[in-house]
Amino acid sequence: MANHSPSGSENRRHVHEGPKNHFLAFALSIVLTILAFVVVNAQMGRTFTLLFIVLLALIQAAFQFLFWMHAKDRGHVYAIVGITFGFTIALTGVAAVVYWIWW
């Protein structure tokens, strides 16, 4: 007599992605950090440097969110909604402070 589970889980196993994606995300984070240092040392202009570093920070945050926090996997909808809501509140607060200081 064969051992069969009533849920049929032996046919639907979770395949772990392994460390490959983590190493890739870590390597890309290192490259983005080095690129930020290169741009600062190249003295390309203050506005360009600031905008470029903010762009690199957003890209790096997306890598962290997708790979290290596993937001790309199924079943993380509530976490994604919560982080998006928090980001929206933080961005609104920063915009309000900038508006208050500059105008």
Backbone as a ProteinNet text record, in pm:
[ID]
protein_1_A
[PRIMARY]
MANHSPSGSENRRHVHEGPKNHFLAFALSIVLTILAFVVVNAQMGRTFTLLFIVLLALIQAAFQFLFWMHAKDRGHVYAIVGITFGFTIALTGVAAVVYWIWW
[TERTIARY]
84	0	89.3	60.3	141	94.3	187.8	154.8	117.4	-7	-53.7	-112.8	-74.2	-133.5	-265.5	-362.7	-492.2	-489.4	-390.8	-386.7	-319.3	-251.1	-181.3	-58.6	5.4	117.7	243.3	247.2	367.6	383.4	276.6	284.1	317.6	296.6	318.5	423	546.6	653.6	701.4	739.7	795.5	941.4	975.5	1113.1	1184.1	1286	1362.7	1455.7	1462.2	1542.1	1691.9	1730.2	1871.1	1936.6	2064.3	2133.7	2171.2	2144.8	2186.3	2130.1	2000.8	1940	1988.8	2018.3	2070.9	2210.9	2293.6	2427.5	2420.3	2327.9	2311.4	2266.6	2169.2	2121.3	2230.7	2306.7	2415.9	2523.1	2558.1	2658.6	2609.7	2482.7	2429.8	2426.3	2398.9	2401	2541.7	2640.7	2780.8	2818.3	2776.4	2806.7	2741	2616.1	2548.1	2615.8	2663.4	2733.9	2866.3	2939.9	3066.3	3041.8	2934.6	2900.3	2869.7	2805.1	2777.5	2907.5	3002.5	3131.6	3207.7	3199.4	3267.7	3211.1	3079.8	3017	3054.2	3059.9	3097.5	3242.7	3330.7	3472.6	3500.4	3413	3433.4	3395.4	3326.9	3286.6	3214.6	3101.3	3024.9	2922.7	2919.6	2820.6	2728.1	2692.4	2615.7	2476.9	2405.2	2268.3	2266.1	2353.2	2358.9	2395.3	2493.2	2537.7	2425.3	2355	2245.6	2133.3	2093.1	1985.6	2028.7	2152.6	2202.8	2209.8	2252.8	2260.6	2120.4	2025.3	1887.6	1832.6	1860.9	1818.1	1881	2011	2077.4	2018.1	1983.2	1923.1	1786.7	1707.2	1577	1591.1	1687.4	1712.4	1758.2	1847.9	1897.5	1786.1	1698.6	1585.4	1491.8	1473.6	1389.4	1451.6	1583.5	1651.3	1632.8	1649.5	1633.1	1490.1	1395.7	1254.7	1219.6	1267.6	1229.9	1304.7	1433.8	1512.7	1529.4	1565.1	1590.1	1462.5	1360.7	1234.2	1134.7	1175.6	1095.3	960.2	954.6	828.5	784.7	876.1	840.7	770.2	773.8	711.8	562.5	491.2	347.3	318.8	204.5	160.9	212.9	270.8	324.4	247.4	120.7	41.2	25.4	-1.5	-21.3	106.6	218.4	345.3	371.1	343	363.7	271.1	146.1	50.7	95.5	139.5	185.1	307.2	403.6	525.2	494	407.1	367.3	294.6	205.7	135.2	233.9	328.9	429.3	516.2	553.9	634.3	555.8	427.2	343.1	331	312	303.2	436.1	547.2	678.8	706.1	673.7	695.5	608.2	486.2	398.1	455.2	508.9	569.7	692.2	776	895.2	855.1	756	709.2	651.1	578.4	521	629.7	733.4	843.1	920.7	948.2	1019.3	937.3	807.2	720.2	717.5	710.5	704.9	833.7	948.7	1077.4	1104	1074.9	1112.3	1013.6	886.8	789.2	728
-116.8	0	124.2	214.9	335.9	441.6	523.1	632.8	755.3	788.3	906.7	1003.6	1129.3	1229.7	1275.2	1307.1	1346.1	1476.7	1561.3	1689.2	1678.1	1570.2	1554.7	1643.3	1673.5	1766.5	1708.3	1574.4	1517.2	1558.1	1603.4	1647.5	1795.8	1871.2	2015.9	2055	2028.3	2065.6	2205.9	2274.1	2408.1	2395.2	2456.7	2453.5	2577.8	2556.8	2668.2	2720.6	2851.1	2911.1	2903.5	2876.9	2865.4	3000.9	3001.1	3126.5	3205	3150.2	3216.6	3358.1	3374.5	3507	3600.9	3545.7	3630.1	3680.1	3594.1	3637.6	3740.7	3721.1	3816.9	3952.4	3953.8	4080.1	4147.5	4068.2	4124.9	4185.8	4115.3	4166.1	4294.6	4298.9	4419.8	4535.9	4507.8	4612.5	4668.4	4580.6	4625.5	4711	4667.7	4743.9	4881.4	4888.7	5017.9	5108.8	5052.6	5131.5	5183.5	5099.3	5142.4	5250.6	5233.7	5332.9	5468.6	5468.4	5593.9	5661.1	5582.7	5639.4	5693.4	5625	5671.3	5805.2	5817.6	5942.6	6057.2	6031.6	6136.7	6178.3	6083	6115.3	6178.9	6158.1	6216.2	6363.5	6412.5	6552.6	6599.4	6535.8	6563.7	6676	6739.2	6843.6	6800.5	6896.6	6864.1	6809.9	6874.1	6831.7	6693.2	6670.2	6537.8	6430.5	6460.6	6363	6327.9	6428.8	6402.6	6322	6360.6	6287.4	6144.4	6127.4	5994.8	5904.4	5958.2	5878.6	5841.3	5932.4	5899.9	5789.7	5797.6	5692.9	5558.3	5558.1	5434.2	5380.2	5469.6	5426.4	5362.1	5417.5	5359	5221.5	5209	5079.1	4977.7	5018.5	4927.8	4890	4982.6	4951.5	4851.2	4864.7	4768.5	4629.2	4619.2	4489.3	4429.7	4512.5	4463.6	4414.5	4491	4457.8	4327.5	4311.4	4194.7	4068	4078	3958	3923.1	4020.9	3989.8	3978.9	4057.7	4050.8	3958.5	3898.1	3800	3854.7	3980.6	4040.3	3987.5	3926	3871.3	3736.5	3676.1	3545.4	3561.2	3452.3	3453.9	3460.7	3517.3	3519.8	3635.6	3735.3	3849.2	3976.9	3963.1	4078.6	4178.2	4130.6	4222.1	4298	4231.8	4300.4	4407.3	4375.9	4473	4592.6	4567.6	4676.4	4761.2	4699.4	4773.6	4858.8	4802.5	4878.2	4990.7	4965.7	5070.9	5183.7	5148.4	5249.4	5331	5264.1	5334	5425.3	5378.5	5459.9	5582.8	5565	5677.6	5780.6	5735	5827.1	5900.2	5827.4	5889.7	5991.6	5957.2	6049	6173.7	6156.5	6271.1	6361.2	6300.2	6378.3	6455.4	6390.9	6458.8	6572.6	6548.4	6653.7	6771	6743.7	6850.9	6933.6	6867.9	6939.8	7023.3	6966.1	7041.3	7162.1	7142.3	7254.1	7360.9	7318.4	7411.4	7493.3	7428	7497.5	7590.2	7545.6	7624.3	7732.3	7718.4	7820.1	7880.7
0	0	0	-89.8	-103.4	-4.7	40.4	130.7	47.7	46.3	-25.3	74.7	62.5	149.8	87.9	170.2	117.1	38.8	63.9	-7.2	-142.5	-168.3	-295.5	-306.1	-192.9	-192.7	-254.7	-275.3	-333.7	-479.9	-543.8	-682.4	-694.7	-589.4	-593	-489.9	-516.2	-423.4	-453.4	-347.1	-361.4	-403.2	-513.3	-561.1	-509.5	-428.1	-373.1	-480.8	-493.9	-599.6	-572.9	-451.3	-419.2	-403	-378.4	-351.5	-477.6	-595.3	-719.3	-730	-705.8	-716.8	-606.6	-489.1	-382.1	-416	-472	-512.5	-623.8	-717	-826.1	-772.4	-684.4	-627	-543.9	-469.6	-390.1	-481.1	-588.3	-682.4	-749.6	-787.3	-849.2	-749.6	-623.8	-521.6	-503.8	-506.5	-496.3	-616.5	-736.1	-857.6	-851.9	-807.3	-797.3	-695.4	-586	-485.2	-539.8	-608.3	-669.4	-773.6	-851.9	-953.1	-889.1	-773.9	-703.6	-660.3	-608.6	-569.6	-690	-802.5	-924.1	-969.6	-967.2	-1010.7	-917.3	-787.9	-693	-715	-735.1	-754.8	-889.5	-988.5	-1121.6	-1125.5	-1024	-1013.3	-1139.6	-1167.5	-1288.9	-1273	-1164.9	-1140.2	-1028.5	-947.1	-826.6	-858.5	-949.5	-980.4	-1042	-1139	-1201.6	-1099.5	-1014.5	-915.6	-818.6	-769.6	-676.4	-740.8	-861.1	-929	-962.8	-1003.1	-1038.2	-915	-802.8	-679.8	-631.1	-642.6	-604.4	-695.7	-824.6	-918.1	-881.9	-851.4	-810.6	-680.4	-588.9	-461.9	-485.5	-575.5	-606.3	-671.9	-761	-825.2	-721	-634.2	-530.9	-433.2	-399.7	-312.4	-379.1	-509.6	-581.7	-578.1	-595	-584.3	-445.5	-343.1	-206.9	-184.3	-234.7	-216.3	-288.1	-408.5	-488.1	-448.3	-424.5	-402.3	-254.8	-171.8	-32.1	48.6	12.1	84.3	14.2	-95.3	-169.8	-213.3	-249.2	-292.9	-428.4	-502.2	-632.4	-620.7	-502.8	-482.3	-457.9	-474.5	-450	-299.6	-266.3	-128	-45.7	-107.7	-34.4	-66.7	-97.2	-138.2	-24.3	95.9	208.8	242.3	233.2	258.6	152.5	28.6	-79.3	-61.5	-26.9	-5.8	113.1	220.9	338.4	310.6	239.8	208.5	111	14.7	-79.4	-6.3	87	165.4	249.6	313.8	393	308.9	191.4	100	55.5	28.8	-12.8	99.5	220.4	334.4	354.2	345.3	362.8	252.4	128.7	17.2	31.4	78.1	101.9	211.6	316.7	423.7	377.1	298.1	246	153	66.6	-23.7	54.5	162.5	243.5	310.4	363.1	428.1	326.5	210	106.3	63	43.9	5.3	114.5	239.1	351.3	362.3	339.3	352.6	234.6	113	-5.2	-41.5	-5.5	-47.4	71.7
[MASK]
+++++++++++++++++++++++++++++++++++++++++++++++++++++++++++++++++++++++++++++++++++++++++++++++++++++++

